[in-house]
Amino acid sequence: MATEKGRFDRLRKSQAFWWVLGYFVVLCCGVGLIYYWRVAYDFSALGAWTATALVCGGFSVLYLLVFLNAHFIKQNYALKCAILVFVAGLGFVFANPPLQAPDENMHFLRAYSLASGNFAFDQQEEFPADVDLLVRDFPGNYNWEMPLSDDHSIADAFERYRADLAANDTTAPNAETWIQQALPHLPAAAGMAVGRIFGASALVCMYLGRLTNLLFYALCCYGGMRCCKQFRSVLTSLMLVPIALFMAGSTSSDAVLLGLTWLFIGICLSDGVTTRRAVALALSFGVLFTAKYNFLALLPLVFLIPKTEWTVRGKKLTGKRWAWALAAALLLGTLLIYGAQTLHTALLSNYQGLTYQLGGIRPGDQMKFILSNPVRYLAVFVYSVYLNKGELFSGGVFGWRDAIVPFVSYFTPLLLMLSAGFDALCGARAKAKTGWLLGLTGVLFYGFTYTGMYLTSTPYTMVQILGVQTRYLLAAFFVGFALMAMLCGKTMELQKMTCETTQKTPPEWRMLHISFVFAVISALLLFQTYYIGA
């Protein structure tokens, strides 16, 4: 009996046993998923055995990548996190049909133009025929000219695109984009340029652009997590939150902006400032602010960096001097980038005045209305945040406002709350100054975001601000759940624990694994929404 118990204990402690058992569970999940699709959705496009083999094969590849990452990559949390971000993001790259991310058709066209070597902004630019066909055959659901429906599914769109390419005489209206930015589209343009060199079609170029955007996002996650010393669980969960990976795996500029957001926040939560980090902060902040003005709200986070010595041109800046010097560097870098972008647009653009989706919107007049009626606007702002529940429960709204996965919307807030609980000890040790700066950043971010949408998407006579989406507020979510971690920690009096108190498994590692699994499940559900349940 003792011998059998000893064998059982050795088996239980064996990593090989758990990996083999895990692989068996993964295969069972693959078989169960196909059975569920065939019963619930009458999935019969492929034979049962063929579909099961494909799904189990895909699960096996994913499991192998996780195994290799666990055993053959050095124990570097930032590196492992970035790898899992990239692997999970691959699911969204291919689960999301072409051009179905918000405004992805326009972002794709801008990146494709840059990939062609055209750094000007021509409203009447002529794109290749296959590009025009791609934009026509894969309209977003928000495009009312040809909404996807039972009569025009994603599968039909792929078939139509292939048929149109085969028929060389098939043409489509000339595609156009209103986007006049270059910097946030350079990663996607790099991938598309590689595709163009090898003569790839517009569809292949689009997927290459998605992959390079995702790679850039993962690299930013690596840089941010490498620097970050506080609230690492919360930051990990937001790097892997489905809506962030959905945008990172698209040709949208939001892939670059979200990556730079996590890089900026990670450096602000680091153990000190260096010249290299200051340059990274300035570049990140400059690109973010130039693209969307609401990122100005992130500036107070700079004062979270510990007051360490910073040597600039042989001079040591200590005390409060370094913080103001860093803030000045950020603003200077932002002005330079903004000026260069503005000059670039002014010299190389033939666009007419920007039109808005709803008529009667004039930002200047609406700003005057806000300044002359501040109390009314405050009421509209509070009501809009309340009505939208702060966008906390819209994490499963993909593809603008049409592809909705309720499971993701319900469980995303729970995942973020769990990450706050994991960071409770970190929150307990945080200073009161950290809480005030986080709170200020959150309020400013919500205020700037909603006000921006009020100026550009909402007639001033309305009592609800239109157009706000979850992806706009992910940085605000970080500060909100970091504050929750502080509240949890200090309420439970965890601050009494010594700084030497450690855990066998750091909480961010647990959060990484949970967030990765949730992201993979979310990608599968998105694939199911578009390809199986359509």
C-alpha positions as CSV (number, residue, x, y, z in Angstrom):
1,M,0.0,0.0,0.0
2,A,2.8,2.4,0.9
3,T,4.6,1.6,-2.4
4,E,1.4,2.3,-4.4
5,K,0.9,5.6,-2.5
6,G,4.5,6.6,-3.2
7,R,4.0,5.9,-6.9
8,F,0.9,7.9,-6.9
9,D,2.6,10.9,-5.2
10,R,5.5,10.7,-7.7
11,L,3.0,10.6,-10.6
12,R,1.1,13.5,-9.1
13,K,4.3,15.6,-8.9
14,S,5.4,14.7,-12.4
15,Q,5.0,17.6,-14.9
16,A,4.9,15.1,-17.8
17,F,1.8,13.5,-16.3
18,W,-0.1,16.8,-16.1
19,W,0.9,17.8,-19.6
20,V,-0.3,14.5,-21.0
21,L,-3.5,14.8,-19.0
22,G,-3.9,18.3,-20.2
23,Y,-3.5,17.3,-23.9
24,F,-6.2,14.6,-23.4
25,V,-8.6,17.2,-22.0
26,V,-7.8,19.5,-25.0
27,L,-8.6,16.8,-27.5
28,C,-11.9,16.1,-25.6
29,C,-12.7,19.8,-25.9
30,G,-12.1,19.6,-29.6
31,V,-14.4,16.7,-30.1
32,G,-17.0,18.3,-27.9
33,L,-16.9,21.5,-29.8
34,I,-17.5,19.9,-33.1
35,Y,-20.4,17.9,-31.6
36,Y,-21.9,21.1,-30.2
37,W,-21.6,22.9,-33.5
38,R,-23.3,20.1,-35.4
39,V,-26.2,19.9,-32.9
40,A,-26.7,23.6,-32.1
41,Y,-25.9,25.1,-35.5
42,D,-26.5,22.2,-37.9
43,F,-22.9,22.6,-39.0
44,S,-22.4,20.3,-42.0
45,A,-20.0,22.2,-44.3
46,L,-17.4,19.5,-43.4
47,G,-17.8,15.9,-42.6
48,A,-17.8,15.0,-38.9
49,W,-14.4,13.3,-39.0
50,T,-12.8,16.0,-41.2
51,A,-14.0,18.8,-39.0
52,T,-13.0,17.0,-35.8
53,A,-9.5,16.3,-37.2
54,L,-9.1,20.0,-38.2
55,V,-10.2,21.3,-34.9
56,C,-8.2,18.8,-32.8
57,G,-5.2,19.5,-35.0
58,G,-5.5,23.3,-34.4
59,F,-5.9,22.7,-30.7
60,S,-2.8,20.5,-30.7
61,V,-0.8,23.2,-32.4
62,L,-1.9,25.7,-29.8
63,Y,-1.1,23.3,-27.0
64,L,2.3,22.7,-28.5
65,L,3.1,26.4,-28.6
66,V,2.1,26.8,-25.0
67,F,4.2,23.8,-24.0
68,L,7.3,25.2,-25.9
69,N,6.8,28.6,-24.3
70,A,6.6,27.0,-20.9
71,H,9.7,24.7,-21.2
72,F,12.0,26.2,-23.7
73,I,11.7,29.9,-23.1
74,K,13.7,31.3,-20.2
75,Q,11.8,32.3,-17.1
76,N,11.3,35.9,-18.1
77,Y,7.7,37.0,-17.4
78,A,7.7,39.9,-19.8
79,L,8.9,37.6,-22.7
80,K,6.4,34.8,-21.9
81,C,3.6,37.3,-21.6
82,A,4.4,38.8,-25.0
83,I,4.6,35.4,-26.6
84,L,1.2,34.4,-25.2
85,V,-0.2,37.8,-26.2
86,F,0.9,37.0,-29.8
87,V,-0.4,33.5,-29.8
88,A,-3.8,34.5,-28.4
89,G,-3.9,37.4,-30.8
90,L,-3.4,35.0,-33.8
91,G,-6.9,33.5,-32.9
92,F,-8.4,37.0,-33.4
93,V,-6.5,37.6,-36.6
94,F,-8.2,34.7,-38.3
95,A,-11.4,34.5,-36.4
96,N,-12.3,38.1,-37.4
97,P,-13.3,38.1,-41.1
98,P,-11.6,40.6,-43.5
99,L,-12.3,44.3,-42.7
100,Q,-14.8,43.6,-39.9
101,A,-13.0,45.6,-37.2
102,P,-14.4,49.2,-36.7
103,D,-13.5,51.3,-39.8
104,E,-10.9,48.7,-40.8
105,N,-11.6,49.2,-44.5
106,M,-10.3,52.8,-44.2
107,H,-7.3,51.8,-42.0
108,F,-6.5,49.1,-44.5
109,L,-6.5,51.5,-47.4
110,R,-4.2,54.0,-45.6
111,A,-1.8,51.2,-44.7
112,Y,-1.9,49.8,-48.2
113,S,-1.2,53.2,-49.7
114,L,1.8,53.6,-47.4
115,A,3.0,50.1,-48.4
116,S,2.9,51.2,-52.0
117,G,5.3,54.0,-51.2
118,N,2.7,56.7,-51.3
119,F,3.1,59.0,-48.3
120,A,0.7,61.6,-49.6
121,F,-3.0,61.8,-48.8
122,D,-5.0,61.8,-52.1
123,Q,-8.8,61.7,-51.8
124,Q,-9.1,60.3,-55.3
125,E,-6.2,57.8,-55.1
126,E,-6.5,54.9,-57.5
127,F,-6.1,51.5,-55.8
128,P,-5.5,48.2,-57.6
129,A,-8.6,46.4,-58.8
130,D,-8.2,43.6,-56.2
131,V,-8.1,46.2,-53.4
132,D,-11.4,47.8,-54.6
133,L,-12.9,44.3,-54.9
134,L,-11.9,43.4,-51.3
135,V,-13.4,46.5,-49.9
136,R,-16.6,46.0,-51.8
137,D,-17.0,42.2,-51.1
138,F,-16.3,42.5,-47.4
139,P,-18.3,45.4,-46.1
140,G,-18.6,45.9,-42.4
141,N,-22.1,45.4,-40.9
142,Y,-22.2,49.1,-40.1
143,N,-21.9,49.7,-43.9
144,W,-25.6,49.9,-44.9
145,E,-24.9,49.6,-48.6
146,M,-24.4,45.9,-48.3
147,P,-24.9,44.6,-44.7
148,L,-23.9,41.0,-44.0
149,S,-27.1,38.9,-43.6
150,D,-28.4,35.4,-44.3
151,D,-28.3,36.3,-48.0
152,H,-24.7,37.6,-47.8
153,S,-22.7,35.7,-45.3
154,I,-18.9,35.7,-44.7
155,A,-18.6,32.5,-46.7
156,D,-20.5,34.1,-49.6
157,A,-18.1,37.1,-49.4
158,F,-15.0,34.8,-49.7
159,E,-16.6,33.0,-52.6
160,R,-17.5,36.2,-54.3
161,Y,-14.1,37.7,-53.9
162,R,-12.4,34.6,-55.4
163,A,-14.8,34.7,-58.3
164,D,-14.2,38.4,-58.9
165,L,-10.5,37.8,-58.9
166,A,-10.8,35.0,-61.4
167,A,-13.0,37.2,-63.7
168,N,-10.4,39.8,-64.7
169,D,-13.1,42.0,-66.2
170,T,-14.9,42.4,-62.9
171,T,-14.5,45.9,-61.4
172,A,-15.7,47.7,-58.2
173,P,-16.1,51.4,-57.3
174,N,-12.9,53.1,-56.4
175,A,-12.2,52.7,-52.7
176,E,-11.3,55.7,-50.6
177,T,-10.3,56.6,-47.1
178,W,-10.6,59.8,-45.0
179,I,-7.7,58.9,-42.7
180,Q,-4.8,61.3,-42.9
181,Q,-2.3,59.8,-40.5
182,A,0.8,57.8,-41.3
183,L,2.7,56.9,-38.1
184,P,0.1,54.5,-36.5
185,H,-0.2,52.7,-39.8
186,L,3.5,52.0,-40.4
187,P,3.6,48.5,-38.8
188,A,0.6,47.3,-40.9
189,A,2.2,48.9,-44.0
190,A,5.4,47.0,-43.4
191,G,3.6,43.7,-43.6
192,M,1.6,44.7,-46.6
193,A,4.8,45.9,-48.4
194,V,6.3,42.4,-47.9
195,G,3.2,40.9,-49.5
196,R,3.3,43.4,-52.4
197,I,7.0,42.5,-53.1
198,F,6.0,38.8,-53.6
199,G,2.9,39.7,-55.6
200,A,0.3,38.7,-53.0
201,S,-3.4,39.6,-53.4
202,A,-5.0,42.4,-51.4
203,L,-6.6,39.7,-49.1
204,V,-3.2,38.2,-48.3
205,C,-1.7,41.7,-47.8
206,M,-4.5,42.5,-45.4
207,Y,-3.7,39.4,-43.2
208,L,0.0,40.3,-43.3
209,G,-0.8,43.8,-42.1
210,R,-2.8,42.3,-39.3
211,L,0.1,40.0,-38.3
212,T,2.7,42.8,-38.2
213,N,0.3,45.0,-36.2
214,L,-0.1,42.1,-33.7
215,L,3.6,41.7,-33.6
216,F,4.1,45.4,-32.8
217,Y,1.4,45.1,-30.1
218,A,3.2,42.1,-28.5
219,L,6.5,43.9,-28.6
220,C,5.0,46.9,-26.8
221,C,3.5,44.6,-24.2
222,Y,7.0,43.1,-23.7
223,G,8.5,46.5,-23.2
224,G,5.8,47.7,-20.9
225,M,5.8,44.5,-18.8
226,R,9.6,44.5,-18.6
227,C,9.5,47.9,-16.9
228,C,6.3,47.6,-14.9
229,K,6.8,46.9,-11.2
230,Q,3.2,47.6,-9.9
231,F,-0.2,46.2,-10.7
232,R,1.2,43.7,-13.1
233,S,-1.8,41.4,-12.9
234,V,-4.2,44.2,-13.9
235,L,-1.9,45.2,-16.7
236,T,-1.6,41.6,-17.9
237,S,-5.4,41.1,-18.0
238,L,-5.9,44.2,-20.1
239,M,-3.1,43.3,-22.5
240,L,-5.0,40.0,-23.1
241,V,-8.5,41.3,-22.8
242,P,-10.5,40.1,-25.9
243,I,-11.4,43.5,-27.2
244,A,-7.8,44.6,-27.1
245,L,-6.6,41.5,-29.0
246,F,-9.4,41.9,-31.4
247,M,-8.1,45.4,-32.4
248,A,-4.4,44.3,-32.2
249,G,-5.2,41.6,-34.7
250,S,-6.6,44.0,-37.2
251,T,-5.2,46.6,-39.6
252,S,-6.6,49.4,-37.5
253,S,-4.3,52.0,-36.0
254,D,-5.8,51.1,-32.6
255,A,-3.4,48.1,-32.6
256,V,-0.5,50.5,-32.4
257,L,-2.2,52.9,-30.1
258,L,-3.1,50.2,-27.6
259,G,0.4,48.8,-27.6
260,L,1.9,52.2,-27.0
261,T,-0.6,52.7,-24.2
262,W,0.6,49.6,-22.3
263,L,4.2,50.6,-23.0
264,F,3.6,54.1,-21.6
265,I,1.8,52.8,-18.5
266,G,4.4,50.1,-17.9
267,I,7.2,52.7,-17.9
268,C,5.2,55.0,-15.6
269,L,5.0,52.1,-13.1
270,S,8.7,51.2,-13.3
271,D,11.4,51.6,-10.7
272,G,13.0,54.7,-12.1
273,V,13.6,56.8,-15.2
274,T,16.5,56.5,-17.7
275,T,17.2,58.4,-20.8
276,R,16.0,55.4,-22.9
277,R,12.8,55.2,-21.0
278,A,12.2,58.9,-21.3
279,V,12.6,58.8,-25.1
280,A,10.2,55.8,-25.2
281,L,7.7,57.8,-23.1
282,A,8.0,60.9,-25.3
283,L,7.6,59.0,-28.5
284,S,4.7,56.9,-27.2
285,F,2.9,60.0,-25.8
286,G,3.5,62.0,-28.9
287,V,2.0,59.3,-31.2
288,L,-0.9,58.7,-28.9
289,F,-1.8,62.4,-28.5
290,T,-1.4,63.1,-32.2
291,A,-3.8,60.3,-33.0
292,K,-6.4,60.9,-30.3
293,Y,-6.4,63.9,-28.0
294,N,-8.0,62.0,-25.1
295,F,-4.6,60.4,-24.4
296,L,-3.5,63.7,-22.8
297,A,-5.2,62.3,-19.7
298,L,-2.3,59.8,-19.3
299,L,0.2,62.6,-18.4
300,P,-0.4,62.6,-14.6
301,L,0.9,58.9,-14.6
302,V,4.4,60.3,-15.2
303,F,4.5,61.4,-11.6
304,L,4.2,57.8,-10.4
305,I,7.8,57.1,-11.4
306,P,9.9,56.9,-8.3
307,K,12.1,59.9,-7.7
308,T,15.5,58.5,-8.7
309,E,18.5,60.3,-10.1
310,W,18.3,61.0,-13.8
311,T,21.5,62.1,-15.6
312,V,20.9,64.3,-18.7
313,R,23.9,65.7,-20.5
314,G,26.1,65.1,-17.4
315,K,23.7,66.9,-15.0
316,K,21.9,64.9,-12.3
317,L,18.3,65.8,-11.8
318,T,17.0,64.8,-8.4
319,G,14.0,65.5,-6.2
320,K,11.1,67.2,-8.1
321,R,13.3,68.5,-10.9
322,W,13.4,65.3,-12.8
323,A,9.6,64.9,-12.9
324,W,9.1,68.3,-14.4
325,A,11.9,67.8,-16.8
326,L,10.3,64.5,-17.9
327,A,6.9,66.2,-18.3
328,A,8.6,69.0,-20.4
329,A,10.3,66.4,-22.5
330,L,7.0,64.6,-23.2
331,L,5.3,67.8,-24.2
332,L,8.2,68.9,-26.4
333,G,8.2,65.5,-28.1
334,T,4.5,65.7,-28.6
335,L,4.7,69.2,-30.1
336,L,7.4,68.0,-32.5
337,I,5.5,65.0,-33.6
338,Y,2.2,66.9,-33.9
339,G,3.9,69.7,-35.8
340,A,5.5,67.2,-38.2
341,Q,2.2,65.3,-38.7
342,T,0.4,68.6,-39.3
343,L,3.0,69.8,-41.8
344,H,3.0,66.5,-43.6
345,T,-0.8,66.6,-44.0
346,A,-0.8,70.2,-45.1
347,L,1.8,69.7,-47.8
348,L,0.7,66.3,-49.1
349,S,-3.0,66.3,-48.8
350,N,-5.8,67.3,-51.2
351,Y,-8.7,66.3,-48.9
352,Q,-11.7,68.6,-48.6
353,G,-13.2,69.4,-45.2
354,L,-13.9,66.4,-43.0
355,T,-17.5,65.3,-42.9
356,Y,-19.2,63.7,-39.9
357,Q,-21.5,60.7,-39.9
358,L,-24.5,62.8,-38.5
359,G,-25.5,66.1,-40.0
360,G,-25.4,69.3,-38.1
361,I,-22.3,68.6,-36.2
362,R,-19.9,71.5,-35.9
363,P,-17.2,70.9,-33.2
364,G,-16.5,74.6,-32.7
365,D,-20.1,75.5,-32.1
366,Q,-20.6,72.5,-29.8
367,M,-17.6,73.5,-27.7
368,K,-19.1,77.0,-27.3
369,F,-22.3,75.3,-26.2
370,I,-20.4,73.3,-23.6
371,L,-18.6,76.4,-22.2
372,S,-21.8,78.3,-22.1
373,N,-23.8,75.5,-20.5
374,P,-21.3,73.6,-18.3
375,V,-23.9,72.3,-15.8
376,R,-26.1,70.9,-18.6
377,Y,-23.1,69.2,-20.3
378,L,-22.1,67.7,-16.9
379,A,-25.6,66.2,-16.6
380,V,-25.4,64.8,-20.1
381,F,-21.9,63.4,-19.4
382,V,-23.0,61.7,-16.2
383,Y,-26.1,60.3,-17.8
384,S,-24.2,58.9,-20.7
385,V,-21.7,57.2,-18.5
386,Y,-24.5,55.7,-16.4
387,L,-26.5,54.6,-19.4
388,N,-23.5,52.9,-21.0
389,K,-22.4,51.4,-17.6
390,G,-19.0,53.0,-18.2
391,E,-18.6,50.6,-21.2
392,L,-17.6,47.9,-18.7
393,F,-20.1,45.4,-20.0
394,S,-19.5,45.9,-23.7
395,G,-16.2,44.0,-23.9
396,G,-17.9,41.4,-26.2
397,V,-19.2,43.9,-28.7
398,F,-16.9,43.3,-31.7
399,G,-17.1,44.8,-35.2
400,W,-18.5,48.2,-34.1
401,R,-22.0,47.5,-32.8
402,D,-23.0,44.4,-34.7
403,A,-21.0,41.2,-33.8
404,I,-21.9,40.6,-30.1
405,V,-20.6,37.8,-28.0
406,P,-22.5,38.0,-24.6
407,F,-20.2,35.5,-22.9
408,V,-17.3,37.9,-23.4
409,S,-19.3,40.9,-22.2
410,Y,-20.4,39.1,-19.0
411,F,-17.0,37.7,-18.0
412,T,-14.6,40.5,-19.0
413,P,-15.5,42.6,-15.9
414,L,-15.1,39.5,-13.7
415,L,-11.7,38.8,-15.2
416,L,-10.6,42.4,-14.5
417,M,-12.0,42.2,-10.9
418,L,-10.0,39.0,-10.4
419,S,-6.9,40.7,-11.6
420,A,-7.5,43.5,-9.0
421,G,-7.9,40.9,-6.3
422,F,-4.5,39.3,-7.4
423,D,-2.9,42.8,-7.1
424,A,-4.4,43.5,-3.7
425,L,-1.1,43.1,-1.9
426,C,0.5,45.5,-4.4
427,G,-2.3,47.9,-3.9
428,A,-2.0,47.7,-0.1
429,R,1.7,48.8,-0.3
430,A,0.9,51.7,-2.7
431,K,1.1,55.2,-1.4
432,A,-1.9,57.6,-1.2
433,K,-0.3,59.7,-3.9
434,T,-0.6,56.7,-6.3
435,G,-4.4,56.6,-5.7
436,W,-4.9,60.3,-6.3
437,L,-2.9,60.2,-9.5
438,L,-4.7,57.1,-10.8
439,G,-8.1,58.6,-9.9
440,L,-7.3,61.9,-11.6
441,T,-6.2,60.0,-14.7
442,G,-9.4,57.9,-14.8
443,V,-11.6,61.0,-14.5
444,L,-9.8,62.9,-17.1
445,F,-9.7,59.9,-19.5
446,Y,-13.5,59.4,-19.3
447,G,-14.1,63.1,-19.5
448,F,-11.9,63.7,-22.6
449,T,-13.2,60.6,-24.3
450,Y,-16.9,61.4,-23.9
451,T,-16.3,65.0,-24.7
452,G,-14.4,64.1,-27.9
453,M,-17.3,62.0,-29.0
454,Y,-19.8,64.7,-28.1
455,L,-17.9,67.2,-30.3
456,T,-17.6,64.8,-33.3
457,S,-20.5,62.4,-33.1
458,T,-23.4,63.9,-31.2
459,P,-25.7,66.8,-32.0
460,Y,-25.6,69.2,-29.0
461,T,-29.4,69.0,-28.6
462,M,-29.2,65.3,-27.6
463,V,-29.0,64.2,-24.0
464,Q,-26.9,61.2,-24.7
465,I,-23.3,61.1,-26.0
466,L,-23.1,58.8,-29.0
467,G,-20.2,56.7,-30.4
468,V,-18.2,55.8,-27.3
469,Q,-16.8,52.3,-27.5
470,T,-15.0,50.0,-25.0
471,R,-11.8,50.1,-26.9
472,Y,-11.5,53.8,-26.3
473,L,-11.5,53.4,-22.5
474,L,-9.1,50.5,-21.8
475,A,-6.5,52.8,-20.3
476,A,-9.2,54.2,-18.0
477,F,-10.1,50.6,-17.1
478,F,-6.5,50.0,-16.0
479,V,-6.5,52.9,-13.5
480,G,-10.0,51.9,-12.3
481,F,-9.1,48.4,-11.5
482,A,-5.7,49.4,-10.1
483,L,-7.7,51.6,-7.7
484,M,-9.8,48.6,-6.9
485,A,-6.7,46.7,-6.0
486,M,-5.7,49.4,-3.6
487,L,-9.1,49.4,-2.1
488,C,-9.1,45.7,-1.6
489,G,-5.6,45.7,-0.1
490,K,-6.1,48.5,2.3
491,T,-9.5,47.3,3.4
492,M,-8.0,43.9,4.2
493,E,-5.1,45.5,6.0
494,L,-2.6,43.7,3.8
495,Q,-0.3,46.7,4.2
496,K,0.7,45.2,7.5
497,M,2.5,42.4,5.7
498,T,6.2,42.9,5.3
499,C,7.8,43.8,2.0
500,E,9.7,40.5,2.2
501,T,6.4,38.5,2.1
502,T,6.4,36.5,-1.2
503,Q,4.1,34.0,-2.8
504,K,5.2,30.6,-4.2
505,T,3.6,31.6,-7.5
506,P,3.5,35.3,-8.2
507,P,-0.1,36.5,-8.9
508,E,0.7,37.9,-12.3
509,W,1.7,34.4,-13.5
510,R,-1.7,33.0,-12.5
511,M,-3.4,36.0,-14.2
512,L,-1.4,35.4,-17.4
513,H,-2.6,31.8,-17.7
514,I,-6.3,32.7,-16.8
515,S,-6.3,35.6,-19.2
516,F,-4.8,33.5,-22.0
517,V,-7.4,30.8,-21.7
518,F,-10.2,33.4,-21.6
519,A,-8.8,35.1,-24.7
520,V,-8.6,31.8,-26.6
521,I,-12.2,30.9,-25.7
522,S,-13.3,34.4,-26.8
523,A,-11.6,34.0,-30.2
524,L,-13.4,30.7,-30.7
525,L,-16.7,32.3,-29.8
526,L,-16.0,35.1,-32.3
527,F,-15.2,32.5,-35.0
528,Q,-18.4,30.7,-34.1
529,T,-20.4,34.0,-34.4
530,Y,-19.1,34.8,-37.9
531,Y,-18.5,31.4,-39.5
532,I,-20.6,28.8,-37.7
533,G,-23.7,30.5,-36.3
534,A,-24.2,33.0,-39.2
